[in-house]
Amino acid sequence: MSLKKKIAPLDCAQEEAYNKSAAIDMKLISSKEFLSIKEACLLIGVSRMSLNRYMNIGLIEPVRIGSRVIIKRESIDNLLNM
């Protein structure tokens, strides 16, 4: 018996309910010019570790403002259009 749980893909209604319960407004995130790390992860659908890896190898260029890191939406669009 496998210890890993099988995760069924979410249907539209389940995904919408999750987004509402987690206070995620994907339309708002999609329309922003600059994204936080968390918003970028949600938009691309990757973990924070994967996003950090993309930044380290140069696929996504982060912008640093003091100690805060933001990501240009244009950088995300370029990654998705590769």
C-alpha positions in Angstrom: 0.0 0.0 0.0 1.4 3.4 -1.0 1.8 6.1 1.6 1.2 8.8 -0.9 -2.4 10.0 -1.2 -3.9 10.1 -4.7 -5.0 13.6 -5.5 -7.8 13.9 -8.0 -7.8 17.0 -10.3 -10.1 19.8 -9.2 -13.1 20.5 -11.3 -14.1 24.1 -12.0 -16.6 24.3 -9.1 -14.0 23.0 -6.6 -11.3 25.3 -7.8 -13.6 28.3 -7.6 -14.6 27.3 -4.1 -11.0 26.9 -3.1 -10.0 30.3 -4.5 -12.9 32.0 -2.6 -12.0 30.2 0.6 -8.3 31.1 0.3 -9.2 34.7 -0.7 -7.4 34.4 -4.0 -8.7 36.7 -6.8 -6.9 35.3 -9.9 -8.4 38.1 -12.0 -6.8 40.7 -9.8 -3.5 38.9 -9.8 -3.6 38.5 -13.6 -4.2 42.2 -14.0 -1.3 43.5 -11.8 1.9 44.8 -13.4 4.1 43.7 -10.4 3.6 40.5 -8.4 4.7 39.3 -5.0 6.5 36.0 -4.8 3.3 34.3 -3.5 1.2 35.8 -6.3 3.7 34.8 -9.0 3.6 31.2 -7.6 -0.1 31.1 -7.8 -0.2 32.6 -11.3 2.3 30.1 -12.7 1.2 27.2 -10.6 4.5 26.3 -9.1 6.0 26.1 -5.6 8.1 28.9 -4.0 11.1 26.6 -4.4 10.5 26.2 -8.1 10.1 30.0 -8.5 13.4 30.6 -6.7 15.0 28.1 -9.0 13.7 30.0 -12.0 15.0 33.2 -10.6 18.4 31.7 -9.9 18.9 30.3 -13.4 17.6 33.6 -15.0 14.2 32.5 -16.4 12.5 35.1 -14.3 14.2 38.4 -13.3 13.3 39.6 -9.9 13.2 43.3 -8.9 14.5 44.1 -5.5 13.2 47.1 -3.6 15.1 47.3 -0.4 14.6 43.8 1.2 11.4 43.2 -0.8 11.4 41.1 -4.0 8.8 41.6 -6.7 8.4 40.2 -10.1 7.4 42.0 -13.3 4.3 40.5 -14.9 6.2 40.8 -18.2 8.8 38.4 -17.0 6.1 35.8 -16.2 4.5 36.3 -19.6 7.8 35.8 -21.3 8.3 32.5 -19.4 4.9 31.2 -20.3 5.3 32.2 -24.0 8.6 30.3 -24.4 
